[in-house]
Amino acid sequence: MTVKRFTTLFFLVFLAFGAARAVAQPLMFPLVCDAGQGCFIIGYPDMDKMPDAARDYACGPAASEGDPFLRIGLPDVATLTLGLFAVAADAGRVIDATDGLPDTVASTKSQIRKGTSVCGNGVVIDHGQGMTTAYCHLKRGSIKVKTGDIVEKGTVIGAAGQSGVALWPQLGFSIQKNGFYIDPITGGSPAEGCGFKPRNIVELPEAFKTYQPAAIVNLGFSIGPQISQNVALGKAERFAQIAPSSATINLWGMVLGLKAGDKIKTALADGRGRIFHQQTLVMDKDKDRQLINFSRQRGYAYWRAGTYSGEVVVTRTVNAKEYVIRRSVTVLVE
C-alpha cells in the first residue's frame, strides 16, 4: 500500500484536485468519538517521498515509513466494547468490505502472526472523480456494509478495532485521488513534501486542528504503580477517591508515539493548587508506548483533604517550533 513515486502528470492532477477541494464540502471526520478524551491522533501519513525518511505534514517524526494512514487511537482495548462508530467520510459506493479477521491485542509486531493483512477488517468507498477513502483495523463483526452498497455521508460502516497490523486499538483512515495517497490534514501529497498548513479537507474536531506530537491516551490515579499490560487492556486501578491515610498517591498514564528529544513533564498538585511533586524527562530514544507511574509517598502527616490533580505535558520541537499536548485528571482525597 506504500506509494513513494509520483509522476509529473499526477502532480498536475493533484493541484487541480486541491483547488477543487478548497471550495467543495469537506469530508466528514471518519470516527464518532470525543476528540482528545475518547480518541487521539496516534500517527499521521508519511509525507516524505524519500525512502527511510518518514515525516508528517508538519515535517515532524509522527509518521512511519510509507504509512498512508491517519491513525485515530482509542484509550485502551476495553474501549472496543463501546463500539465507536466509523462513518463514511462522503457519499459513494462500497467497492470492498472485509470482515471476520480477529482483533489481535499485540504490543509488538513480533506478536502478530506472519501473513496478517495489514489493513485487517476494512472498507473502501469510491466517491467518484477518482477519489476513494479506506477505513482499516475495524472490529471483527462490526462492518455493516457490503461490496456494492451505496452509502451517504455519515453512514455507519463499522467500528474501530484492532484487526490487522495494529499495535493499539484504532481506526486507520486514508484518502486516495487517482490511486495516489493524499494527506487528510493538508490535502498535500508526498510528492510536494511536508510543511503545508492544515486545510479544510476533512472536518477535524477542534482538538485535532493543531499538530499532535504524541498521544496521552490514558491517565488516572491509584495508590500504587500500574503495569503496562493492565493500562493497555483498560484494567488499571482508577481511583475517584483516596483516603488521607494512604501511603502513596500515584499518577499513572500511557503515552503513545514518543520520539527521541521529546520532553515529558509530570506534576501533582494538592487541593489548594500547590504543586508538591514534579519532574521532567527527556526521551533518549523513540518509544511506541511509554508507561507513566509518578508516585509520591506520604510523610508523617496524612494527606490534606481536597481535590488533587495530576498533569502530563508532552513537548516536541520541530524546526525550532514547540508543539505541546497536555492532559490532566483529578482525585478526591477525603
C-alpha positions as CSV (number, residue, x, y, z in Angstrom):
1,M,0.0,0.0,0.0
2,T,3.1,2.3,0.2
3,V,3.4,4.8,-2.7
4,K,6.7,6.6,-2.8
5,R,7.0,7.5,-6.5
6,F,4.8,10.1,-8.3
7,T,4.7,11.3,-11.9
8,T,4.6,14.9,-13.1
9,L,1.2,14.1,-14.6
10,F,-0.2,13.1,-11.2
11,F,1.3,16.2,-9.6
12,L,-0.7,18.4,-12.0
13,V,-3.8,16.4,-11.5
14,F,-3.4,16.7,-7.7
15,L,-3.0,20.5,-7.9
16,A,-6.3,20.7,-9.8
17,F,-8.0,18.5,-7.3
18,G,-6.7,20.5,-4.4
19,A,-8.1,23.7,-5.8
20,A,-11.5,22.0,-6.2
21,R,-11.5,20.6,-2.7
22,A,-10.8,24.1,-1.3
23,V,-14.3,25.2,-2.2
24,A,-16.0,21.8,-2.1
25,Q,-17.7,20.4,1.0
26,P,-15.1,18.9,3.4
27,L,-15.1,15.2,4.2
28,M,-16.6,14.1,7.4
29,F,-14.2,13.0,10.2
30,P,-14.4,9.2,10.0
31,L,-14.8,8.3,13.7
32,V,-17.6,9.3,16.1
33,C,-15.7,10.0,19.3
34,D,-14.8,12.6,21.9
35,A,-11.6,14.0,20.4
36,G,-8.8,14.4,22.9
37,Q,-10.6,12.4,25.6
38,G,-12.0,9.3,23.9
39,C,-9.9,9.2,20.8
40,F,-6.5,10.6,19.8
41,I,-4.2,11.1,16.8
42,I,-1.6,8.4,17.2
43,G,0.0,8.7,13.7
44,Y,0.0,10.9,10.6
45,P,0.6,9.8,7.0
46,D,4.1,9.8,5.7
47,M,4.6,13.0,3.6
48,D,8.2,12.4,2.6
49,K,8.7,10.7,-0.8
50,M,12.2,9.6,0.0
51,P,12.8,6.1,1.4
52,D,13.7,5.8,5.1
53,A,12.8,9.5,5.7
54,A,9.3,9.4,7.2
55,R,7.9,12.8,8.1
56,D,4.4,14.0,9.0
57,Y,2.7,17.1,7.5
58,A,4.5,19.4,9.9
59,C,7.8,17.9,8.9
60,G,7.9,16.1,12.3
61,P,8.5,12.5,13.1
62,A,4.9,11.4,13.9
63,A,4.7,9.1,10.8
64,S,6.0,5.7,9.8
65,E,7.9,4.9,6.6
66,G,5.4,4.7,3.7
67,D,2.3,4.7,6.0
68,P,-0.6,6.4,4.2
69,F,-3.0,6.4,7.2
70,L,-4.2,9.0,9.6
71,R,-4.3,6.8,12.7
72,I,-7.0,7.6,15.3
73,G,-6.4,5.7,18.5
74,L,-8.7,4.7,21.4
75,P,-7.8,4.9,25.1
76,D,-7.4,1.2,25.6
77,V,-8.6,-2.3,24.5
78,A,-11.6,-2.2,26.8
79,T,-13.0,0.8,24.8
80,L,-13.6,-1.6,21.9
81,T,-16.6,-2.9,23.7
82,L,-18.2,0.6,23.3
83,G,-18.3,0.2,19.5
84,L,-17.0,3.7,18.5
85,F,-18.6,4.1,15.0
86,A,-16.5,4.6,11.8
87,V,-18.6,6.5,9.3
88,A,-18.4,7.2,5.6
89,A,-16.5,10.4,5.0
90,D,-18.6,11.2,2.0
91,A,-21.3,9.6,-0.2
92,G,-20.2,6.9,-2.5
93,R,-20.2,3.2,-3.4
94,V,-18.6,0.5,-1.3
95,I,-16.0,-1.3,-3.5
96,D,-14.5,-3.5,-0.8
97,A,-15.7,-4.8,2.6
98,T,-13.7,-7.3,4.5
99,D,-14.8,-8.7,7.9
100,G,-14.1,-11.8,10.1
101,L,-10.4,-11.2,10.9
102,P,-9.6,-11.3,14.6
103,D,-8.8,-8.3,16.8
104,T,-5.2,-9.1,17.8
105,V,-4.1,-7.4,21.0
106,A,-0.3,-7.0,20.4
107,S,2.3,-4.6,21.7
108,T,5.0,-5.6,19.2
109,K,4.9,-6.7,15.5
110,S,6.5,-9.9,16.5
111,Q,3.3,-10.9,18.3
112,I,1.3,-10.6,15.1
113,R,1.0,-13.8,13.1
114,K,3.0,-13.8,9.9
115,G,0.8,-13.1,6.9
116,T,-1.7,-11.0,8.7
117,S,-3.4,-8.5,6.5
118,V,-2.0,-5.0,7.1
119,C,-5.5,-3.4,6.9
120,G,-7.3,-6.2,8.7
121,N,-11.1,-5.7,8.5
122,G,-11.7,-2.8,6.3
123,V,-14.0,-0.9,3.9
124,V,-13.1,1.1,0.8
125,I,-15.5,3.6,-0.7
126,D,-15.4,5.1,-4.2
127,H,-16.7,8.7,-4.1
128,G,-16.3,9.3,-7.8
129,Q,-14.0,11.6,-9.8
130,G,-11.1,9.3,-8.9
131,M,-11.3,9.6,-5.1
132,T,-11.6,6.8,-2.7
133,T,-11.4,6.5,1.1
134,A,-10.3,3.5,3.2
135,Y,-11.1,2.5,6.8
136,C,-8.9,-0.1,8.3
137,H,-8.4,-2.1,11.5
138,L,-12.2,-2.3,12.1
139,K,-13.5,-4.5,14.8
140,R,-14.4,-8.1,13.8
141,G,-18.2,-8.4,13.2
142,S,-18.8,-4.7,13.2
143,I,-18.9,-4.0,9.5
144,K,-22.4,-3.0,8.4
145,V,-22.0,-2.6,4.6
146,K,-21.1,-4.9,1.8
147,T,-19.5,-4.5,-1.6
148,G,-21.8,-2.7,-4.0
149,D,-23.8,-0.8,-1.3
150,I,-24.5,2.9,-1.8
151,V,-23.7,5.0,1.3
152,E,-24.4,8.5,2.3
153,K,-22.1,10.9,4.0
154,G,-22.0,9.8,7.7
155,T,-23.4,6.3,7.2
156,V,-22.1,4.0,9.9
157,I,-19.9,1.4,8.2
158,G,-18.3,-0.3,11.2
159,A,-16.5,0.3,14.5
160,A,-12.9,0.9,15.4
161,G,-10.9,-2.2,16.3
162,Q,-7.5,-3.8,16.4
163,S,-7.6,-6.2,13.4
164,G,-4.6,-6.4,11.0
165,V,-1.2,-4.9,11.8
166,A,-2.3,-2.6,14.6
167,L,-0.4,-2.3,17.9
168,W,-3.1,-0.2,19.5
169,P,-6.9,-0.1,19.2
170,Q,-7.6,2.4,16.4
171,L,-9.1,3.4,13.0
172,G,-6.8,3.8,10.1
173,F,-8.1,6.3,7.6
174,S,-6.7,7.1,4.2
175,I,-7.6,9.1,1.1
176,Q,-6.6,8.4,-2.5
177,K,-7.0,10.5,-5.6
178,N,-6.5,8.7,-8.9
179,G,-4.7,5.9,-7.0
180,F,-2.3,8.2,-5.1
181,Y,-2.4,8.9,-1.4
182,I,-3.1,12.4,-0.1
183,D,-2.9,13.8,3.4
184,P,-6.3,14.2,5.2
185,I,-5.0,17.2,7.1
186,T,-3.5,19.4,4.4
187,G,-4.6,17.7,1.1
188,G,-0.9,17.6,0.2
189,S,0.9,14.6,-1.4
190,P,4.3,13.1,-0.6
191,A,5.4,14.5,-4.0
192,E,5.0,18.0,-2.6
193,G,6.5,17.1,0.8
194,C,5.8,18.4,4.3
195,G,5.4,21.9,5.7
196,F,2.0,22.8,4.4
197,K,-0.6,24.2,6.7
198,P,-3.8,22.4,7.5
199,R,-6.6,23.0,5.0
200,N,-10.3,22.3,5.1
201,I,-10.1,18.8,3.6
202,V,-11.7,16.9,6.5
203,E,-13.9,18.3,9.2
204,L,-11.4,17.9,12.0
205,P,-12.6,18.1,15.6
206,E,-11.3,21.2,17.4
207,A,-8.8,19.2,19.4
208,F,-7.2,17.8,16.3
209,K,-6.8,21.2,14.4
210,T,-3.4,21.6,16.0
211,Y,-0.5,19.3,15.5
212,Q,-0.5,16.3,17.9
213,P,3.2,15.5,18.7
214,A,2.1,12.3,20.7
215,A,-1.0,10.9,22.4
216,I,-1.7,10.8,26.1
217,V,-4.3,8.1,25.7
218,N,-5.0,7.3,29.3
219,L,-4.5,8.9,32.7
220,G,-5.6,8.0,36.2
221,F,-4.9,8.0,40.0
222,S,-4.2,4.9,42.1
223,I,-2.5,4.1,45.4
224,G,0.3,2.1,43.7
225,P,2.1,1.7,40.4
226,Q,0.3,0.1,37.5
227,I,1.7,-2.3,34.9
228,S,1.7,-1.6,31.1
229,Q,-0.5,-4.6,30.2
230,N,-3.3,-3.6,32.6
231,V,-3.3,0.0,31.3
232,A,-3.4,-1.1,27.7
233,L,-6.3,-3.5,28.4
234,G,-8.2,-1.0,30.4
235,K,-7.8,-2.9,33.7
236,A,-5.6,-0.5,35.6
237,E,-6.8,0.7,39.0
238,R,-8.5,4.0,38.7
239,F,-9.5,5.7,42.0
240,A,-12.0,8.5,42.2
241,Q,-11.3,8.9,45.9
242,I,-8.2,8.2,48.0
243,A,-8.0,8.1,51.8
244,P,-5.9,10.8,53.6
245,S,-4.1,7.9,55.3
246,S,-3.0,6.3,52.1
247,A,0.8,5.7,52.0
248,T,1.1,6.7,48.3
249,I,-0.6,8.7,45.7
250,N,0.3,7.5,42.2
251,L,-0.5,9.2,38.8
252,W,-0.4,6.6,36.0
253,G,-0.7,7.1,32.3
254,M,0.1,5.8,28.8
255,V,1.7,7.9,26.1
256,L,2.0,6.7,22.5
257,G,4.3,7.8,19.7
258,L,7.1,9.4,21.7
259,K,10.3,10.3,19.8
260,A,13.9,11.0,20.9
261,G,14.1,14.5,22.3
262,D,10.5,14.8,23.4
263,K,10.1,16.2,26.9
264,I,7.6,14.7,29.4
265,K,6.7,16.9,32.3
266,T,4.6,15.4,35.1
267,A,3.2,17.2,38.1
268,L,1.0,16.6,41.1
269,A,-0.9,19.4,42.9
270,D,-2.8,19.4,46.2
271,G,-6.3,20.7,47.0
272,R,-5.0,24.2,47.2
273,G,-3.5,24.0,43.7
274,R,0.1,23.9,45.1
275,I,2.4,21.7,43.0
276,F,4.1,19.4,45.5
277,H,5.8,16.9,43.2
278,Q,7.0,17.3,39.6
279,Q,9.6,16.0,37.2
280,T,10.7,16.5,33.5
281,L,12.1,13.6,31.4
282,V,13.7,13.9,28.0
283,M,13.3,10.8,25.8
284,D,16.7,9.4,24.7
285,K,15.1,7.2,22.0
286,D,11.8,6.6,20.2
287,K,9.1,4.7,22.1
288,D,5.9,3.4,20.6
289,R,4.4,3.4,24.1
290,Q,5.6,4.8,27.4
291,L,4.0,3.8,30.7
292,I,4.0,6.6,33.4
293,N,3.9,5.8,37.1
294,F,4.5,9.0,39.1
295,S,4.3,8.4,42.8
296,R,4.7,10.5,46.0
297,Q,5.0,8.9,49.4
298,R,3.1,10.4,52.3
299,G,5.1,11.8,55.2
300,Y,4.3,11.5,58.9
301,A,1.1,13.6,58.4
302,Y,-1.9,12.5,56.5
303,W,-2.7,14.0,53.1
304,R,-4.6,17.2,53.3
305,A,-8.2,16.8,52.2
306,G,-9.2,18.2,48.9
307,T,-9.3,17.7,45.2
308,Y,-5.8,16.8,43.9
309,S,-4.8,17.0,40.3
310,G,-2.2,15.4,38.1
311,E,-1.0,16.6,34.7
312,V,1.2,15.2,32.0
313,V,2.6,17.6,29.3
314,V,4.5,16.4,26.2
315,T,6.6,18.9,24.3
316,R,8.2,18.3,20.9
317,T,10.4,20.7,19.0
318,V,10.2,20.6,15.2
319,N,12.3,23.0,13.2
320,A,12.7,25.3,16.2
321,K,8.9,25.3,16.9
322,E,7.5,23.8,20.0
323,Y,4.3,21.7,19.9
324,V,2.6,20.8,23.2
325,I,-0.1,18.4,24.3
326,R,-1.3,18.1,27.9
327,R,-3.8,16.1,29.8
328,S,-4.9,16.2,33.4
329,V,-7.0,14.2,35.9
330,T,-8.3,14.8,39.4
331,V,-8.9,12.7,42.5
332,L,-10.7,13.5,45.8
333,V,-8.7,13.0,48.9
334,E,-11.2,12.5,51.8
